[in-house]
């Protein structure tokens, strides 16, 4: 996937979301490479403004001497959810720096719009609330999902009801009040992959939400396969440096308007500094993902041939995530790393390892966790940009004595 296609701006320079604050004035080509878009999307107007770096707008409110006009713009937002034209109004309605990130992410994912939130869970919550307000509280979902996403659905914290199915059972599980089908591919933490086009077909008219956090638009763009909503924990690869927390939903403009209304009402807004860091993170996203993926592929190959490892999970589409099951005690591996950081989260420039059953998926009931393939011996490794040999040396030491490995015939070194 080397190029993205987007709408040519209008004569006034408005981009796909008609946001003249975030686009340039010159007509743009209809398709550019992903690498080029990652660097330039959301920044086209900077040269005309006499700027090179993106400005950070920290204002929470904006002056206006036209109170009648301000009231009309607020009424329009309340009625339709469209972004107010002209100067910003208030930080909870939108922020120019954050809008630049939204524009860029939408272009990378190939959608009309994107709406950013304070975290990935805030973004998912907003999607559920949009559907709930329409009386569509039922969700069909495929495990595994990120543990907190699983919990949000299962616990019904937002009034939703979930039916868990295998991919083949999606169509049969749909009901008149089904508002959403949710999947994650590659999945957290097993890296199981789904045929998104087939899943989208099974959804019929029900919107498909695909969590694309692990793959990023560098490896796949779910909207091209029929997903109406693409969710990211932007905390991970989009930010890429472990220093920003955010979530974002890429979608069509109709759904984006509803998401903006929910964001305004609930206050789950993204801070402007986070928007700036995310936009900067996008500029190196293709380079980071491809370099980390090369490291991950090499480590997956070595782990697959190691008698201390029972199974390796690595996606067919590639990527920088590896999951592997050990014959020994996974907690000893966590305690044994020295270069790799033992911590929750993923997608940073440095490598992180964690034990899902203890941390990210601890909140999922044990039986459900096991049924989804999240075994107690599974470790999840987010591979960073360090030298692959250095990473392997650290893993090799943390895995412990080779002589004590359980070399069960037909088990050691399996990979999928």
N, C-alpha and C positions, 0 to 999 in steps of 0.2 A: 504494500500500500504506500505508494510514493507521492500521491498528489491528492489534494482535496479540491472540491468544487464548491463555489459559493456564489451568491447573487452579486452581480455587478452593482456598485453603489448608484444611488440616484444622483441627479445632477448636482444636488446640494452637498454631496459627499456622504450621505447617510448610508450606512452599511446594512447588513441583513436585518438588524433590529431597529433601523431608522434612528440610530443614536448618533447625532452629529458631534457629540463630545469625544467620540472614541475612534473616528475614522478620518481619513485624509480627504483631500478635495480632488485628487487626480483619479481618473477612471482606472480601475484595477483589472487585470486579466481574469478570466473566468476560472483558471486553474493554476495553482502554483504547487511546488513540492511541499511536503509536510515540513521539511527542515526550514524552508524559507518562511512558511507561515508561522512556525514556532517563534522565529526571530522577529517578524514584522507585524503580525496580526495584533490589532489594538493599539498600534503605534504610528499608523500612517500619517497622522496629522502633526507629529512632533516637529518635523523640519519646518513646516509652515508657521509653527508657533515659535520658532527660534530655539527649540529644545532638542536635546539628544536623549537624555534620560527621562523616564516617565515621572511626572510630578506626583507627589503624594498629597492629596487633599484631605486634611485632618478635620475640616469643619464639620460640626454637628448640625449647624443650621446656616441658612443663607438669607441675606436681607432682601426684602422686596417692598417697594413703596406702592405697589399695585395690589392692594388686598382683595379687590374684586377679581382680578385676574388670577391671583393665587388661589382663591376659593374655587374658581372654575376648574383650575388644573387639579386640585385635590378632589373635587367631585368627579372629574373624569377618571382619575386613578381608582377611586372607590367603586365606580360603576364598571370599569373595564379592565383595570389592572395594567393598562399601558403606561410605559414610562413617561413622566411629564416632559413635554417639550420645553426647550428653553433652559434657563438656569436651574440648578438643583433647588429643592425645596427644604428638605430635612433629611438628616442622615439615615433615618429609618425607611424612607422611601427609596433611597438610592444614593450612591456615591460615585463621583467621576472616576476615581482610581479603580474601584471595584468593577465598574462598568467596563473598563478596558480589559480586565481579566476575563470577564464574562464574554465579551466579544471575541477574544482570542480563543477561548476554549470552545465556543460554539463553532468557530471556523475549523478548528482541529478535529472536532467530532463530526463535522458535516451536518450540523443542525441549524435551524433558524435562530435559536436563542439559547441562552444559558442563564441560570439564576444561582448566585452564590450564597452560601450560608456560613454560620459560625463553626459548623462541624459537619462531618458526613452524616451523623445521626440526626442533626437538625434538618438536613436536606431530606433524608428519608421520612422524617416525621412530617415535614411539610407536604410531601407527596401523598402520604396517607390521609392527612387532614383535607387536602383538596378533594380526594375521592369521597371521604366521609361526608363532607358538606353536600355532596350530590346524592347521598343516600346509598352509596356503593361501598359498604364496609367490608365486604368479603374479599380476601386475598388468597390467591393460589400461589404457592411458593415451592421451590425445589431446594432441598438441602444438598450439600452444606452451604450456608451463608455465613458471613461474619457473625460471630457469637452475639454481639449486641443487637444486630439486625434480627437474628433469630428470636432473641428474647423480646424485642419490641413487638414482634408479630404474635408470638406465642402467648405472652402475658396480656395481650389486648389492652395495653396501657392507653391507647388512643381510641379505644372503642372498636377496633377492628377484630375480625375473626379470620383465622387462617386455616387453610386446608393444605397439608403437606403431601406432595405427590412426587412420583418419578416423572421424568419428562414425558413419557408415553401416556401418562394419565392426566395431562393438563386439560385437554378438551373435555373429557368426561367430568372434570371437577368444576367446570364453569357453571355459575348460577346467574339468575337475573340480577342479583345484587353484587356480582363480582366486579370489583372496580380496578383490579390490578393483578397482573401476574409478575412475580419477582424471581429472578434467577441471578446467579453470579458465575461468570465463566471467564478465565479459570477461577475455580471456587476457592474460598478461604476456609480451611488451610490445605485441603487435599489436592488442590490444583486440578480437580476434575473439570473436563471441558464439555460444553454442550453445543449442539448444532443450533445456533441462534436463529437461523432462517427457518428451520423446522419448528422450533419453539414458537416463533412469531406467527407462523401459519396456524399452529394449534390454538393460539389465543383468539383468533377471529377478530372481533371488533374491540376486545378488551385490551387496554394498553399494556405493553410489555415493558417492564423496568429491568434493565440489565446493568448490574454493577460491574463497571469496567475498570475498577481500581487497579487490579493486578496487571491487566494487559496494557492499559493506557491507549490513546489513539495511535500510538506508534505501531502497535501490533495488531489492533483491530478497532473497527468503528461499528459498534452495534447498530447504529441507525441505518447503516447500509444494508443490514440484514433484517430489518423490520421492527427493531425496537423503537418505541415512541419516546422512551425516557432512558437516559444514560446517566447513571449515578457514579460519582467519584468521591471517595474520601480524599480530598485534595491535600490533606495532611501528608499523604504518602508520596507518590512519584511526582505529582504535579508541582508540589513545593520542592521536594527532593533533598532537603538539607536538615530535616528534623527540627525546624525552627518556626513552623507555622501550622496552625490548626484551622481546617476549613473543610467545607463540603460544597459540591456543586451538582446541579442537574442540568444536563444538556437536553433540549427538547424543542418542540415547535413553539411558535409564538403564542398560540392559543393557550397551551398549558402553562407557559411561562407567565402569562398575565395572572393566572390563578395563583401560581406560586408566589409571585410578588405580593399579592394581597395577603396571603398567609404570612409571609415574612414580615410585612408591615404590622400585622395584627399581633403576632407572637414575639416579635423583636429579635428573631434569630439572625441578625445581620452580621456580615463579615466586616471586620475592622479594616480601614483603608490601608494600614501598613501591611496587613496580611494580603490584601489584594495586590499591593506592589510586589511583595515577595513571591507571590504565586505567578504573576506575570513574568517576573525575572526567571523563575524556575522553568516556565514553559519554554523560554528561549534556548535552554540546554537540554530539554526533555529528550529529543531524539538521540542526541549524542550519549546522554547518560544511560538511557534504556538499552541502547545497542551495545555499549561497552560492558555494562553490568550483565547483560544477557550472555555475552561471550564468556565471561567469567563463570556464570551459573552453568552454562552448558558443559564446560570443562569439569567443574566440580561434580555435577550430576553424573558425568561419565565415570569419574573416579569412585564416587560413592557406590555406583551400581556394581562395580567390580570388587568391592571391599567385603570380606567375609563378616565383618562386624555389623554390617548393614543388612537388614532383612528385606527392605523394599525402598525404592526411590520413586518419587512422583515428580515428573517434570513435564510441562505442557508441550503438546505437539507444536503449538505456535511459538514456542520459545518463551523468553522472558527472564527476569532476574530472580524469580522465586523458585525455591526447591523445598519439597517436603520429603522427609525420609524417616523410616522406622528402624530402630536399632534393636539388636538382640539383647543388649545389656540395659543398664539403667539410664533412661534419658536425662534424669536429673544430674547424673554424673557428667554427662556431656556438657550440660549448661554450666555446671560448676568448673569445668575444665578449660573452657576457652579463655584466651588471653588477648588475642587481636580482635576477634569478633566480639561485638558487644551483646551481652545477654540482656535483652530488653524487649518489651512489647513494641508494636508498630513495625513499619517496613518502608521500603522505598527511598531510603536515605543514601547518600553517597558512601556511607560506611556500612559494613555488614552487620546485621542484627540476627540473633537467633532466640527463639522462645519455644516453650512447651505448651501447645494450644490447650491441652486438657487441664492445665493448671492456671492459664491466664486468659487468652483471648476467647476460648470456648468453655471456660469454667462455668459460665452462667447457663449453658445449654444442659438439660438433663442428661445424665450419663448414658441411658439407653438410646436416646435420640442421637447423642454425639457418636456413639459407637455405630449405630445404624447408618450414619452419614459417612462412615469411614474414618472418623477421627479417633484413632486408637490411642491408648495410654502411652504407647511407645513412639508416637509420632512427634517429630521435631520440625519446626518451620524455620527455614533459613532465607532471609532477604539478603541477596548477594549485592555487595557494593562495588566500588571502583578500585579497591586495593589490588595488588598484584595477585594473580591466581595462585602462584606457588606459595606465597605467604599465607594465603587463606587456607590452602590445603595443609600446610604444615601445622597450622593451628587446629584444624579439624582432626587431623591425624592424631595429634597429641591428646585432644579431648576425648576421642573415641576409645582410647585406652589400649590395653594389651591385645594384640592380634591373636596371641596363642589362646586366649580365653573366649574367642568368638565362637558362637554356635553356628557351625557350617552345616545346617540342616539341608540335605539334598533337595534340590528343586526350589530352595527358598532364598539362599544367599544371592545378593546381587540382582534380584528381580527389579525391573524398571517398567514404569508405565507413565 
